[in-house]
Structure formats: C-alpha cells, structure tokens
C-alpha cells in the first residue's frame, strides 16, 4: 500500500500564501482590465477624452501592487453569515483585510478594503465584545513574503486576552525611509477617530508616539472611501509644518491607494507675496493675534465714502438723476448686509442701475435686464462706484497699515495699544508691494485682507498637523479653507515651540471657526520606548502642567543612555554605536551646533542626510537641526547637548518644549550626549 503524497495546502501557512498569490494575480488582472479600456467610442470630444484618460491613469496607479507591501494583513472568520440567525451550525464568512479591495474574475471579493464596514471588527473586536468574530488572524511578512500568522479566538473564553507578538513586532519594526501607514496596527481608540463622520471636526491631542499623524492621514483615507464623490468635488488638503515633514509623510496615502490629496504648508496657502523678511518675536506675536482681523476690517471699510453728489445717467435724450441721499441708502444697505467688500462693490452698480430703471418705469418706459446691465456699465455709474466704493488691493492695504503710523493708529484704536502699534510698524517703510521685505506673519495678514475682499475657496476636508505652533491668525487662514467643510486638527500642546503657541484646543478651534469640534486625547504610546518617554516626561510639569503623560505600551523597553561627552568625536562614536543596529538613526542638535557636527561626521567618513531626504540601506544617518525635528521619527537617536537646545530658543519654556520634541523622536533607542550640565528639569 503506497503512502499518499503530502498536499502542501494541508499546511495553513501554505494555504494563506496560495491566497496571497491568487490575490496578487487578481489585482494584476484588475489593473490590466483598466489599462485595456478603449475610450475612442466613449469620449464625445477631445476634452472628454483627456478627462477620461487622466481618470484611467489615476485608477491604474491606484491598482499598483507594491511588492514590498503586504496586500492583506489580516483575516476575519465570522461565526454567522450576515443576517443569519445565531443558531448552532450557521456558518459564517471569511474575509481577508487589506489596503484595497481586490476581486476575482467573477467579482467575488478576495481582499476587503480595511475601510469597509465589514472590516471594522478587525480593529474593534475584543474578548469582551467579539462582534460575532470567531477568529482574527494577523499575518507577518518579511518584505512582501508572508512568513507567519497568529490567531486570536475571540469567542473562546479559555484563550487569554493578550496582545499578539506579530502586532507588537509590526509596531516596533525598524524603518528606513519615509513614514509608512499603520493600517495593520490601528488600535480601537485610534479606529474610533479614523471612522468619525465627515460632517464633524475632530481635534486630536496626542503625545509623542501615540500615532496622531497616522490617525489623521488614515482618517482622510477613510473619508475618501466613505464620501468619495463629495470629496472629489470639494477636495481634500493635508497641511504640515514644513517641507521636510510633508516629504516624510507623503507616501502614506498613495500606499493606501489615495493619490488626489494635496499637501501644503500654511506658508504655501498664503503665498500672495514673496516672503523675504523676518519678524522679531514681539512683532510676530502681535501680527498673529486675532485682534488684527478687526484692525484689517476697519482699515478696509474705511475706503467706503458716503456719496455727496448725485448720479446723472444720460440715455439718448433723457437724463435720469439719483440723488445723493438715495445713493447713501444703497451704500448703507450693502454695508448692513455684511457681505464681502468685493461682492458689495460688484453689487453697487447694479443697485444704482436698478434705481434708474425704477424711474424709467415710472416715466412709462419698459426697460429689461439688458438695459439695467447697460446702465450699470455707464461711465457716470462707474465713476460714482469708484469714488464711493473703490477697489482695494489686499497687499497695499497691509503695506499702508505697517508703514503709516496715523493710518494704523486710526484703525487700531481701542484694539492695539500704542506699544503694540509701535511693535508692528516698519522702521523703514517700503515704497511698494514688490520692494517690501514681507515676513511670514505679513503674508497671513494679506490673506486675511484678501478674504475680506473676496471669499476664499472652501475644501471638503482639511487635515492640520502639528497645529500647536500656529498663531490665531494662521488658524483663521486654515479655517477659511474649510468654512463649508470639516477638519482634523492634530497636535500636542507640550510640543508648542513658537512664542505664540496654542494654549488650549478650545481656543484653537474657535479661531479655526470650528468651536463645536470634538477634542479627543491619545495617551497610549506605541512608538516611543518606556524609558525614553519617562525621561522626557520629566519636562511636562514645566511645559504643559495639565497634560496627561504618555504611557508607553511597548513590551520592548528600548535602549536609553545618557553619556558625558568631551567633544564632537564622542558624539560621532555614539552615532557609530547606533548605526550597528538595523534601521534609521537621527543625530539631533541645536541649530547652532550643526556645522561643527557636520564637519566631524565628514572627517570620520560618515555620510549623512538632511531632514526630508530619504534614507537608504547605505546611508541611514540624518543630521537634524532641533528646529526641524518635530513630526519626524527615527529608530535610533543621538541627542547632542540638551542645554544648547534649550538655550537656542528665545525663552526657557519654549526651549524646554523644543527639548521635549527632540527627546521623543526615537522608536528603539536614545543616547543623550552632553558636555555642559543637563537642564535642571531633567534631574527631577
């Protein structure tokens, strides 16, 4: 009797690998189907053809199979079929959960999008609430190869409720390159925020390593899935603090199949003029104060002058006269309506023309809309509008406010005191908009003035990351971009490192124009090691007394060491020590010390990158000025001279906040090197 041949598909891991191979083949077929589409008989004209071609190209890109990215990362086995009675023997369904939907040639799903409702129990189900899930399986990958799996029998009371090793390994996995998605490791409290509705604004307060940035980006991906048509019309935008940060996160959404989300900084949004100057901290604080909005409004509407002369319109042999008092009534009515300055100015000639038409009708004529439009374009009407409600250039308005002490005093009376007015006045007034050395805060003022004149286009959803560093006027600039939409605000009050840093999220949401926004707090630290976050949290009582410290939930405590250094050579040695490990290393130092450390690294033959440049297997060290460290993350960090980081800021509180940021950039290990004494707050 012969022994039956072993069937490899009897092995669960082999079966899962076979499903992965079949799913990749199905995704490839989906992509080929799109590439083969012939639009010649569909497109009615050249414009339609261009639009369809672009849509097809975007669809092809969205269906790309990234070889080193798992196509699915989990599996759910339900106890019962949807809608079936929960009777014994009623078989449930099995779903593979992945980054995007994949179906076979018959249209049957092989991988379910992580955002679909049926996928939600993968993130939310627990022993206490299994959500009808009998088995939750997580998969482990090496590159793109499926190499392990781990099961949780949620409905089995005999099995203990413990965090799986694969989940923990995925959270702690070393990284090289930009930020990646966390779609395989989203936690229940994070998932709740991710799946919150489009209509509401959500503010997420999260300490280092709590995943707030990833939560915000995944919320965008979820909203695009759930409200694709609406957001395709209105648009979405991710706002970050600087270009380095945006480069760091730019691959997260494309990896989830979302290619249409625009990214920008606040400076990009308000780029009406070229920024070539800088403000002293005191001037920037006043310019960023929300009171400046009222100063600008007053200065703008001061251009409206009550009419003193009648308007006389000549048409053929007839003369039609609108007296000054009636013109004044029209102007007053437009002012009382509180519409944009530019919209009111566009409405004024039509209102005057309407008054003329009323007189024509009273005289027995029968004018129509064409006559009214012709009267509105009459030279006498145009001259009256120019005199009463002149056009105003927003940059010229701000230029005059910052250059003309009398003009500023007139419109800031009762709002800014004399010292504040002197603080923002230019010592050397510019001759023109082009020659002015505008600062970043000036550009925000111009944006405010531009919105007073003409409404800013509103998007469907805006994500604002590292929001704690924005001034009230910057919040207003962002809020203008989502007046008819919603926002996701992400930040950490303890990491505010500007003199005008946010004091409370309620205040920030009010400036954003979203006072009803819900504030959620993430306090579980998944990325920062226990010893590191405990050390950094010594600073919290001094920088954000009411904030809840982050509690690390890492099983791996990580590596932490404080070393005395005698010079740059010791710092280089610390970098070499960490570069022996797998993953990325960041050398963070006060901005003033970067040139010396760069020279030391070069002398030692160690290649390094600047923030925002992508690490490779060969070059895994990034030299990071402390001012650019916020939002970035490295497997290992060497922090040079904490005292120099603190002293590099205008005041101690801001310096300690900058130090808190620098201390919390490490995922697996941190070495602090110092020659000068450490700040006293770290010794407590």
URHUSUL-V171898 format. One record per run of one state. SS is the DSSP state (a for helix, b for strand, c for the rest). FROM is the first residue (numbers start at 1). LEN is the number of residues. If there is no record, write none. Layout:
# URHUSUL-V171898
[[SS | FROM | LEN] [SS | FROM | LEN]]
This chain:
# URHUSUL-V171898
[[c | 1 | 7] [a | 8 | 3] [c | 11 | 1] [a | 12 | 24] [c | 36 | 10] [a | 46 | 17] [c | 63 | 9] [b | 72 | 7] [c | 79 | 15] [b | 94 | 5] [c | 99 | 3] [b | 102 | 2] [c | 104 | 5] [b | 109 | 5] [c | 114 | 3] [a | 117 | 8] [c | 125 | 8] [b | 133 | 10] [c | 143 | 2] [b | 145 | 8] [c | 153 | 12] [a | 165 | 8] [c | 173 | 15] [a | 188 | 7] [c | 195 | 7] [b | 202 | 5] [c | 207 | 5] [a | 212 | 15] [c | 227 | 1] [a | 228 | 7] [c | 235 | 1] [b | 236 | 5] [c | 241 | 2] [a | 243 | 7] [c | 250 | 1] [a | 251 | 5] [c | 256 | 6] [b | 262 | 4] [a | 266 | 4] [c | 270 | 5] [b | 275 | 1] [c | 276 | 5] [a | 281 | 7] [c | 288 | 3] [a | 291 | 11] [c | 302 | 2] [b | 304 | 1] [c | 305 | 6] [b | 311 | 5] [c | 316 | 2] [b | 318 | 5] [c | 323 | 1] [a | 324 | 13] [c | 337 | 4] [a | 341 | 22] [c | 363 | 6] [a | 369 | 8] [c | 377 | 2] [a | 379 | 10] [b | 389 | 1] [c | 390 | 4] [a | 394 | 10] [c | 404 | 1] [a | 405 | 8] [c | 413 | 5] [a | 418 | 7] [c | 425 | 13] [b | 438 | 1] [c | 439 | 1] [a | 440 | 14] [c | 454 | 7] [b | 461 | 4] [c | 465 | 2] [a | 467 | 3] [c | 470 | 2] [a | 472 | 9] [c | 481 | 5] [b | 486 | 6] [c | 492 | 1] [a | 493 | 3] [c | 496 | 9] [a | 505 | 8] [c | 513 | 5] [b | 518 | 5] [c | 523 | 1] [b | 524 | 2] [c | 526 | 4] [a | 530 | 14] [c | 544 | 7] [b | 551 | 2] [c | 553 | 6] [b | 559 | 6] [c | 565 | 3] [a | 568 | 12] [c | 580 | 5] [b | 585 | 5] [c | 590 | 1] [a | 591 | 13] [c | 604 | 5] [b | 609 | 2] [c | 611 | 10] [b | 621 | 5] [a | 626 | 3] [c | 629 | 5] [b | 634 | 7] [c | 641 | 1] [a | 642 | 6] [c | 648 | 4] [a | 652 | 12] [c | 664 | 2] [b | 666 | 9] [c | 675 | 5] [a | 680 | 4] [c | 684 | 1]]
